[in-house]
Amino acid sequence: MTVSTHQDPDQFALAGCGQRLRLAREAAGLSVDEVATRLHMPARVVRSLEAEDWSRLGAPVFVRGQVRSYSRLLGLMTAPMMDALNVAQIEPAQLVSRTHTPKAQWWAEQIGRRLVYIVLTLSLAIPAWVATRQHLSGTPVGVAALDTPVEHTADPAAARTPRAVVASMAPVSVGESAAMPVAAPAPAPVTSEAAIVLKASGASWLEVIGKDGRTLEKGMLKTGDLRRYDAAQLKSITIGNASAVILEDRGEPVSAMTHARANVARFAVSSDGSLVAAN
């Protein structure tokens, strides 16, 4: 659409951007609502453009775009309209610092954060390194090498009898001390008719409780380790990594995995000395 403005060129030339739009619209015989419909914008925006009320139209970039669209609708040259457009140029937002931290305080905070990170890392890495080192060397976690001297006694047979050493082999959490080994009397000889036999085909964990409630053994088993117990002296047996243990009850094979949950098998010893699944 091209609008003729020759009827009053001086008035049009001296008019501002908004007034030029209004004069061109009236010359074209269009109402505000008709312009709003054609430009797909609210009528209030058209009125604000003609009144040069830029504060209602948002950022300058939007005002320029709307004036350009309005000018093209009326057939006006956009360059003179942009020159007549009295709207501020787009300026970058200024960043204003709301707070100021002294340099010494900033450095202290940075160093403090790094120290906390280092301490937390070491508190997790050192126990893991120790546990891995002991596992690779074959020494169970929580057990130190013990030199158990043989006590001198008048009975040579008693002097030759080794003393059994029982140690807590449960995993030790960070900051928790390992359990100290506990000496226990040597078990009585076990006959095959009353024996419960365990043989480790891989690394596993074992806890054996006696009839009197005492812990007879609690610790790790390495590949090839063999244990024999008198069924009459046992109350319960718990086996970790049960898939790596071969179990026999008085010469009969028993599948530890049959009663295992999460690869942990728990057995109770009945009054007749047989193994039954523990609740």
HELIX and SHEET records of a PDB file:
HELIX    1   1 PRO A    9  LEU A   14  1                                   6    
HELIX    2   2 CYS A   17  ALA A   27  1                                  11    
HELIX    3   3 VAL A   32  LEU A   39  1                                   8    
HELIX    4   4 ALA A   43  GLU A   50  1                                   8    
HELIX    5   5 TRP A   54  ARG A   56  5                                   3    
HELIX    6   6 PRO A   60  LEU A   74  1                                  15    
HELIX    7   7 THR A   78  ALA A   84  1                                   7    
HELIX    8   8 LYS A  103  SER A  137  1                                  35    
HELIX    9   9 PRO A  156  ARG A  160  1                                   5    
HELIX   10  10 SER A  192  ALA A  194  5                                   3    
HELIX   11  11 ALA A  231  GLN A  233  5                                   3    
HELIX   12  12 ALA A  242  ALA A  244  5                                   3    
HELIX   13  13 ALA A  256  HIS A  259  5                                   4    
SHEET    1   A 2 ALA A 164  VAL A 166  0                                        
SHEET    2   A 2 VAL A 182  ALA A 184 -1                                        
SHEET    1   B 4 LEU A 226  ASP A 230  0                                        
SHEET    2   B 4 ALA A 195  ALA A 200 -1                                        
SHEET    3   B 4 VAL A 245  ASP A 249 -1                                        
SHEET    4   B 4 GLU A 252  VAL A 254 -1                                        
SHEET    1   C 5 THR A 215  LEU A 221  0                                        
SHEET    2   C 5 SER A 204  GLY A 210 -1                                        
SHEET    3   C 5 LEU A 234  GLY A 240 -1                                        
SHEET    4   C 5 VAL A 264  VAL A 269 -1                                        
SHEET    5   C 5 ALA A 260  ARG A 261 -1                                        
SHEET    1   D 5 THR A 215  LEU A 221  0                                        
SHEET    2   D 5 SER A 204  GLY A 210 -1                                        
SHEET    3   D 5 LEU A 234  GLY A 240 -1                                        
SHEET    4   D 5 VAL A 264  VAL A 269 -1                                        
SHEET    5   D 5 LEU A 275  ALA A 277 -1                                        
END                                                                             
